[in-house]
């Protein structure tokens, strides 16, 4: 591994330990588990149904953009995880116990965060009045993944960047 990547991994581990050491009560709260679960997928169906009742956007265009985005997002983050093979925090630090078990083996990038930021970018574009709310929700999903012990902060940051890029890509393709 490149030297800069070793340094980055070390800082990522330090920041992970800082979050989990400073916020142990928050880590164990039901709201954090709920936030993490809200990124499992069901909200990606429910939220567009709710927000499409508050604006003039034709729901078909929104659904088309979301379907395109998820059709690219899911295989992309899965391939990146397999290619990069970064172990999850609880695999790399044997003295740490995660509060939940992840669905897959690898950590980088955070799939929950990738999906949440892609979704937020698309919803925020179609419904600007919801922009802050959906980005706050996406950010809290990422934070919940760190607090539950299944991702490093760098995994979440990469997921946020990837998801935001995929939102832009999906929006650009469907605008044509």
C-alpha positions in Angstrom: 0.0 0.0 0.0 1.2 3.5 -0.8 2.7 5.4 2.1 0.0 8.2 1.8 -2.7 5.5 1.9 -1.1 4.1 5.1 -1.2 7.6 6.7 -4.8 8.1 5.6 -5.9 4.7 7.0 -4.2 5.6 10.3 -6.0 8.9 10.6 -9.2 7.2 9.6 -8.8 4.6 12.4 -8.0 7.4 14.9 -11.1 9.4 13.9 -13.2 6.2 14.1 -12.0 5.6 17.6 -12.6 9.2 18.5 -16.2 9.1 17.3 -16.9 5.8 19.1 -15.1 6.9 22.2 -16.8 10.3 22.5 -20.3 9.2 21.7 -20.9 5.8 23.2 -24.4 6.6 24.4 -25.4 7.9 21.1 -24.0 4.8 19.4 -26.3 2.6 21.4 -29.4 4.7 21.0 -32.4 3.4 19.0 -32.4 6.5 16.8 -29.0 5.6 15.4 -30.1 2.1 14.6 -33.2 3.5 13.0 -31.2 6.0 10.9 -29.0 3.3 9.7 -31.9 1.1 8.8 -33.6 4.0 7.0 -30.8 3.6 4.5 -31.6 0.0 3.8 -33.9 0.9 0.9 -37.5 1.2 2.0 -37.2 5.0 2.4 -36.0 5.3 -1.2 -39.5 4.3 -2.2 -41.5 6.0 0.5 -39.9 9.5 0.3 -40.5 10.1 -3.4 -44.2 9.1 -3.0 -44.5 11.6 -0.2 -42.6 14.5 -1.8 -44.2 14.1 -5.2 -47.4 15.2 -3.6 -45.8 18.6 -2.8 -44.7 19.8 -6.2 -45.3 20.2 -9.9 -42.7 17.7 -11.0 -44.0 14.8 -13.0 -43.3 11.7 -10.8 -42.3 9.7 -13.9 -39.2 11.8 -14.4 -38.2 11.5 -10.8 -38.7 7.7 -10.8 -36.8 7.4 -14.0 -33.8 9.3 -12.6 -33.8 7.3 -9.4 -34.0 4.0 -11.2 -31.1 4.9 -13.4 -29.1 6.1 -10.4 -29.6 2.9 -8.4 -29.0 0.8 -11.5 -25.5 2.3 -11.6 -24.9 2.9 -7.9 -25.4 -0.7 -6.6 -23.0 -2.5 -9.0 -20.5 0.4 -8.7 -20.1 0.4 -4.9 -20.1 -3.4 -4.8 -17.3 -3.6 -7.4 -15.3 -1.0 -5.5 -15.7 -2.9 -2.2 -14.5 -6.2 -3.8 -11.7 -4.5 -5.7 -10.4 -2.5 -2.7 -11.0 -5.2 0.0 -10.8 -2.8 3.0 -11.8 -4.7 6.1 -14.5 -3.3 8.3 -13.4 -1.7 11.6 -14.6 -4.6 13.7 -12.5 -7.0 11.5 -9.4 -4.9 11.6 -9.6 -4.0 15.4 -10.2 -7.2 17.2 -10.7 -5.3 20.5 -13.7 -3.4 19.0 -17.2 -4.9 18.9 -19.6 -3.4 16.4 -23.2 -2.9 17.4 -24.6 -4.4 14.3 -23.4 -6.8 11.7 -22.9 -5.6 8.1 -24.5 -7.2 5.1 -21.2 -7.7 3.3 -17.6 -8.2 4.1 -15.8 -5.0 3.0 -16.0 -1.4 4.2 -14.9 1.0 1.5 -17.0 2.9 0.3 -20.1 2.9 2.5 -22.9 1.6 0.4 -25.6 3.1 2.7 -23.9 6.5 2.4 -23.4 6.3 -1.3 -27.1 5.5 -1.9 -28.3 8.1 0.6 -26.2 10.9 -1.0 -27.2 9.9 -4.5 -30.8 9.8 -3.5 -30.5 13.2 -1.7 -29.0 14.8 -4.8 -31.7 13.6 -7.0 -34.6 14.5 -4.6 -33.0 17.8 -3.8 -32.7 18.6 -7.5 -36.4 17.8 -8.3 -37.7 19.3 -5.0 -35.3 22.2 -3.9 -37.5 22.8 -0.8 -36.4 19.4 0.5 -32.7 19.9 -0.2 -31.6 20.5 3.4 -33.8 17.8 4.9 -32.6 15.0 2.5 -29.0 16.0 2.8 -29.2 16.1 6.6 -30.8 12.7 6.5 -28.1 11.3 4.2 -25.4 12.8 6.5 -27.0 11.2 9.5 -27.1 7.8 7.8 -23.3 8.1 7.2 -22.7 9.1 10.8 -24.8 6.2 12.0 -22.7 3.7 10.1 -19.6 5.0 11.9 -21.2 5.0 15.3 -22.5 1.5 14.8 -19.0 0.4 14.1 -19.4 -0.9 10.5 -17.5 1.9 8.7 -14.6 4.3 9.1 -15.3 8.0 8.5 -13.3 7.8 5.3 -15.7 5.1 4.0 -18.5 7.5 4.6 -16.8 10.5 3.0 -16.0 8.4 -0.1 -19.6 7.2 -0.2 -20.9 10.8 0.1 -18.6 11.9 -2.8 -19.5 8.9 -4.9 -23.2 9.2 -4.3 -23.2 12.9 -5.0 -21.3 12.3 -8.3 -23.8 9.6 -9.2 -26.7 11.9 -8.6 -25.1 14.5 -10.9 -24.5 11.8 -13.5 -28.1 10.4 -13.3 -29.6 13.9 -13.5 -27.4 14.8 -16.5 -28.4 11.7 -18.4 -32.1 12.0 -17.8 -32.1 15.8 -18.6 -31.2 15.1 -22.2 
